[in-house]
Amino acid sequence: MLDIADELNRWVGQGRDFAVATVVAVSGSAPRQPGAALAVDSEGTAIGSVSGGCVEGAVYELCRAALDDGRTVLERFGYDDEDAFAVGLTCGGTIDILVTPVRGGVAPAALRAAAGGEAAALVRVADGPAPLLGRALLVRPDGSFDGSLGGHPELDRTAAAEGRALLDAGRTGAVTLGADGSRCGQPLTLLVESSVPAPRMIVFGAIDFAAALVRVGKLLGHHVTVCDARPVFATAARFPEADEVVVRWPHEYLAATAVDSRTALCVLTHDAKFDVPLLKLALTLPVAYIGAMGSRRTHLDRNRRLREAGVSELELTRLRSPIGLDLGARTPEETAVSIGAEIVAHRRGGTGVPLAGAHTPIHHDENAPAPGRIGSVA
């Protein structure tokens, strides 16, 4: 439910009653991953999605029922081979949906945290004894928590520890506790939804290609910074959609700013005096993606200069250059799509080949985090 936290937090502020249906488990091919949610308020307004349209109507009615009777339910939807017109997923997968009314408890606090950009995890009982179903904890980065799953206090501590572990990784997913670990005599499945700040994309080089890449980066859910040493080009007026525009030598800025394992660095300067010191530093950092623009001739010359500057062959293997996938791109917008596509493929383990005629899975990343607020370890 944290994937629609902004709107749900507004509903809480307006005093609306609502029910939320959340994907808690996926098997086979399915359009949405654990954490995806659909919410319905008492007036019948709906936001979000759990299946891309396959079972939305049935889930909508489950939410209306939960608002009426106050009950939390767990429902499974899958493809019916005998009746293709039955409610189910025509893509052939199976999803489990937890439907619960939200009228108080820790859920509104979790929504406020997520909407405010704070790091937090919402841990809910997704499967187990009926009295515990839907019970929740709000877990903070330091391991402290609010709420209770309604069982033994040690269950709360165990659940909080599991929630903190996934929160540290920026991931959302299910955790199963055995009968002993659950402290209630029965196995429990917990859904842990992590809310983390947006991953960073830092674009070096205030050029027209950068303006297009800013738009693509925002579309992909990144917090985007543009950095260039030339004040005449690095202006907020030229990059109105960027979260930050920094006038500074690129390597100096990179040395001073915070990056992590989800950060994407896109070097569009293709000027040795900027590129070499910047990439020499970047290739030592634990970031997700490092790409550099330039022709193949520029790439070979840049690699030579980097080797001369002391960059190792192992470090050079991390550099995506020339940047982007081969889409035949020419315009800044097409090039930005090419770069964004490579970042997604690199993060998700995709091949970059057309899906038509291929025999590879459509979804590669069952254990990879998603870029924005919610990650997935379904």
C-alpha positions in Angstrom: 0.0 0.0 0.0 3.0 2.3 0.3 3.2 2.6 -3.4 0.1 4.9 -3.3 1.1 6.5 0.0 0.8 10.1 -1.2 -2.9 9.9 -2.1 -3.8 7.6 0.9 -2.1 10.0 3.3 -4.3 12.8 1.9 -7.3 10.5 2.5 -6.2 10.0 6.1 -5.9 13.8 6.5 -9.4 14.2 5.1 -10.8 11.7 7.6 -11.9 9.2 4.9 -12.5 5.6 5.7 -11.0 3.3 3.1 -10.0 -0.3 2.4 -6.7 -1.4 0.8 -6.1 -4.5 -1.3 -2.4 -5.3 -1.5 -0.6 -7.9 -3.5 1.2 -10.1 -1.0 2.4 -13.0 -3.2 2.9 -13.7 -6.9 3.4 -17.0 -8.7 4.2 -17.3 -12.4 3.6 -14.4 -14.7 1.7 -11.5 -13.2 1.6 -7.8 -14.0 2.2 -6.4 -10.5 4.6 -7.4 -7.7 4.1 -7.6 -4.0 3.3 -4.3 -2.4 1.2 -3.1 -5.4 -2.1 -1.8 -4.0 -5.6 -0.7 -4.9 -7.6 1.4 -2.4 -11.3 2.2 -2.3 -12.9 4.8 0.0 -16.4 4.9 1.4 -17.7 7.0 -1.5 -16.5 4.3 -4.0 -13.4 6.3 -5.3 -10.6 3.9 -6.3 -6.9 4.5 -6.8 -4.0 2.2 -7.6 -3.9 -1.2 -9.2 -3.2 -4.8 -8.3 -3.3 -6.5 -11.7 -3.2 -4.0 -14.5 -6.9 -4.6 -15.0 -7.3 -8.4 -14.9 -9.1 -8.6 -11.5 -9.6 -5.0 -10.6 -13.4 -5.3 -10.6 -13.5 -8.3 -8.2 -10.9 -6.7 -5.9 -12.9 -3.4 -5.9 -15.9 -5.3 -4.6 -13.8 -7.0 -1.9 -12.7 -3.6 -0.7 -16.3 -2.4 -0.6 -17.2 -5.5 1.5 -14.3 -4.9 3.8 -15.5 -1.3 4.4 -19.0 -2.6 5.2 -18.1 -5.5 7.6 -14.6 -4.4 8.8 -13.1 -7.8 8.1 -9.7 -8.5 6.7 -9.6 -11.3 4.0 -6.9 -13.0 1.9 -8.0 -14.0 -1.6 -6.2 -15.8 -4.5 -6.7 -15.0 -8.1 -5.4 -17.1 -11.0 -6.2 -18.1 -14.6 -9.0 -20.6 -15.0 -8.2 -23.0 -17.8 -11.7 -24.4 -17.9 -13.3 -21.0 -18.1 -11.1 -18.3 -19.6 -13.8 -15.7 -18.9 -13.8 -16.4 -15.2 -12.3 -13.8 -12.9 -8.6 -14.4 -13.1 -5.2 -13.5 -14.6 -5.2 -14.1 -18.3 -1.4 -13.9 -18.2 -1.3 -17.3 -16.5 0.0 -16.2 -13.1 -1.5 -16.3 -9.6 -1.6 -13.5 -7.1 -2.7 -13.4 -3.5 -4.5 -10.3 -2.4 -4.8 -9.1 1.2 -7.8 -6.8 1.7 -8.1 -4.8 4.9 -10.0 -1.8 6.1 -7.8 1.1 7.4 -9.3 3.1 10.2 -6.4 3.6 12.5 -3.4 1.8 14.0 0.1 2.1 12.5 -1.0 2.1 8.9 -1.7 5.9 8.8 1.7 6.5 10.5 3.4 4.4 7.8 1.6 6.4 5.1 2.7 9.7 6.6 6.3 8.4 6.7 6.2 7.2 3.1 4.5 10.3 1.8 7.1 12.5 3.6 10.0 10.6 2.0 11.1 9.0 5.3 12.6 5.5 5.4 10.2 3.1 7.1 8.8 -0.4 6.7 5.2 -1.6 7.1 5.1 -5.3 8.3 1.8 -7.0 8.0 0.6 -10.6 8.6 -0.3 -11.7 5.1 -1.2 -15.3 5.9 -1.7 -17.1 9.2 -4.4 -17.4 11.9 -7.5 -15.4 11.2 -7.2 -13.2 14.3 -3.7 -12.1 13.3 -4.4 -11.5 9.6 -3.7 -7.9 8.6 -2.1 -6.9 11.9 0.8 -4.5 11.4 4.0 -3.0 12.7 5.7 0.2 11.6 9.5 -0.4 11.6 12.1 2.4 11.5 15.7 2.3 10.3 17.1 2.1 13.8 14.9 -1.1 14.5 12.4 0.6 16.8 8.8 -0.1 16.0 5.2 0.8 16.7 2.2 -1.5 16.8 1.8 -5.2 17.4 1.0 -8.3 15.4 -1.2 -9.5 18.2 0.7 -12.5 19.3 3.7 -13.0 21.6 6.0 -10.0 22.2 8.9 -12.0 20.7 6.9 -12.3 17.5 6.9 -8.5 17.3 10.6 -8.4 17.8 11.2 -11.0 15.2 9.0 -9.3 12.7 10.6 -6.0 13.4 14.1 -7.5 12.8 12.9 -9.0 9.5 11.4 -5.6 8.5 14.5 -3.8 9.4 16.6 -6.2 7.2 14.5 -5.6 4.1 14.3 -1.9 4.9 18.1 -1.7 5.0 18.1 -3.3 1.5 15.3 -1.0 0.3 13.2 -4.0 -0.7 9.6 -5.2 -0.4 8.8 -8.9 -0.1 7.3 -11.8 1.9 9.0 -13.4 4.9 7.8 -16.8 6.2 8.2 -17.7 9.9 7.9 -21.3 11.0 5.6 -22.4 13.8 8.3 -22.0 16.4 9.5 -18.6 15.1 5.9 -17.2 14.8 5.3 -17.9 18.5 1.6 -18.7 17.7 1.9 -22.4 17.0 1.3 -21.9 13.3 3.4 -20.7 10.3 3.1 -17.0 9.5 3.7 -15.1 6.3 4.6 -11.5 6.7 4.5 -8.9 3.9 7.3 -6.3 4.4 6.8 -3.0 2.4 9.8 -0.8 2.4 9.6 2.9 1.8 12.9 4.5 0.9 13.9 7.8 -0.7 14.1 7.8 -4.5 17.4 6.6 -6.0 19.7 9.2 -7.3 20.6 9.9 -10.9 23.5 12.4 -11.3 23.9 13.7 -14.9 27.3 15.3 -15.5 27.3 17.8 -18.4 24.7 20.5 -18.9 24.0 19.8 -22.6 20.8 19.3 -24.6 21.1 15.5 -24.1 21.1 16.1 -20.4 17.8 18.0 -20.5 16.2 15.0 -22.2 17.8 12.5 -19.8 16.5 14.5 -16.8 13.0 13.9 -18.0 13.6 10.2 -18.5 15.2 9.9 -15.1 12.2 11.5 -13.4 9.9 9.2 -15.3 11.9 6.2 -13.9 11.5 7.6 -10.4 14.9 9.0 -9.7 16.0 12.1 -7.8 17.9 13.8 -10.6 20.9 16.2 -10.2 22.6 18.0 -13.1 26.2 19.0 -12.5 28.5 21.1 -14.7 31.5 23.4 -14.0 30.2 26.0 -16.4 27.8 28.4 -14.8 26.5 29.8 -18.0 25.1 26.3 -18.9 24.2 24.8 -15.5 21.1 26.9 -14.7 17.7 25.9 -13.2 16.1 27.7 -16.2 17.7 25.2 -18.6 16.8 22.2 -16.5 13.5 23.0 -14.8 12.6 19.4 -14.2 15.8 18.6 -12.4 15.7 18.3 -8.6 19.1 20.0 -8.3 21.4 21.9 -10.6 25.0 22.2 -9.3 27.8 24.4 -10.6 31.0 22.6 -9.7 33.8 20.6 -11.2 32.2 17.1 -11.6 34.8 15.1 -9.7 34.8 17.6 -6.8 31.0 17.3 -6.6 31.0 13.5 -6.7 33.6 13.4 -4.0 31.5 15.6 -1.7 28.0 14.2 -2.4 26.3 11.0 -1.0 25.9 8.1 -3.3 24.8 4.5 -2.7 24.2 1.1 -4.4 21.2 2.5 -6.3 22.8 5.6 -7.7 23.2 6.0 -11.5 26.0 8.2 -12.8 25.6 9.4 -16.4 28.7 11.3 -17.8 27.7 13.3 -20.8 30.6 15.8 -20.9 32.8 13.7 -23.3 35.7 16.1 -22.5 38.8 14.5 -21.1 39.5 17.3 -18.6 36.1 16.5 -17.0 35.8 12.8 -17.8 39.1 11.4 -16.6 39.2 12.7 -13.0 35.4 12.1 -12.7 35.5 8.5 -13.9 38.6 7.7 -12.0 36.7 8.4 -8.9 33.3 7.1 -10.0 34.8 3.6 -10.8 35.9 3.2 -7.2 32.4 3.9 -5.8 29.8 1.3 -4.9 27.1 2.8 -7.3 24.6 0.9 -9.5 25.5 2.3 -12.9 28.3 4.3 -14.5 27.8 5.3 -18.2 29.8 7.7 -20.3 28.8 9.4 -23.6 31.0 9.5 -26.7 31.9 7.9 -30.0 33.8 4.6 -30.1 36.9 6.6 -30.9 36.3 8.8 -27.8 35.7 5.7 -25.8 39.0 4.1 -26.8 40.9 7.4 -26.1 39.2 7.8 -22.8 40.0 4.3 -21.7 43.7 4.9 -22.6 43.7 8.1 -20.5 42.0 6.3 -17.6 44.6 3.5 -17.7 47.3 6.1 -17.7 45.6 7.7 -14.6 45.9 4.4 -12.8 42.4 2.9 -13.4 42.6 -0.9 -13.3 41.1 -3.2 -16.0 38.7 -4.6 -13.4 37.4 -1.1 -12.7 37.1 -0.4 -16.4 34.7 -3.3 -16.8 32.1 -1.4 -14.8 32.0 1.5 -17.3 29.1 1.5 -19.8 30.6 3.2 -22.8 29.4 4.3 -25.3 26.4 4.9 -23.0 23.0 3.4 -23.7 21.5 0.5 -25.7 21.6 0.3 -29.5 18.3 1.8 -30.5 19.6 3.7 -33.5 19.0 6.8 -31.5 19.9 10.2 -33.0 17.9 13.0 -31.2 18.5 13.9 -27.5 15.2 12.4 -26.6 15.9 9.1 -28.4 19.3 9.0 -26.8 17.8 9.6 -23.3 15.4 6.7 -23.9 18.4 4.6 -24.9 20.3 5.5 -21.7 17.2 5.0 -19.5 16.6 1.6 -21.1 20.2 0.5 -20.4 19.8 1.6 -16.7 16.6 -0.5 -16.4 18.2 -3.5 -18.1 21.3 -3.4 -16.0 19.2 -3.1 -12.8 16.7 -5.8 -13.7 19.0 -8.2 -15.4 17.4 -7.7 -18.8 19.1 -8.6 -22.1 18.0 -5.6 -24.2 16.9 -7.8 -27.0 13.3 -7.6 -28.4 10.8 -9.7 -26.5 9.0 -10.7 -29.7 10.6 -14.0 -30.8 12.7 -14.3 -27.6 12.3 -17.2 -25.1 13.6 -15.3 -22.1 11.4 -14.4 -19.1 9.6 -11.0 -19.4 10.3 -10.3 -15.7 13.9 -11.0 -14.8 14.3 -9.4 -11.4 12.3 -11.4 -8.8 15.1 -10.5 -6.3 16.0 -7.0 -7.4 14.8 -3.8 -5.8 12.7 -1.4 -7.7 13.9 2.2 -8.3 11.3 4.3 -6.5 9.6 4.1 -3.2 9.0 0.3 -3.2 11.4 -2.5 -4.1 10.6 -6.2 -4.4 11.9 -9.5 -3.3 8.8 -11.5 -4.1 
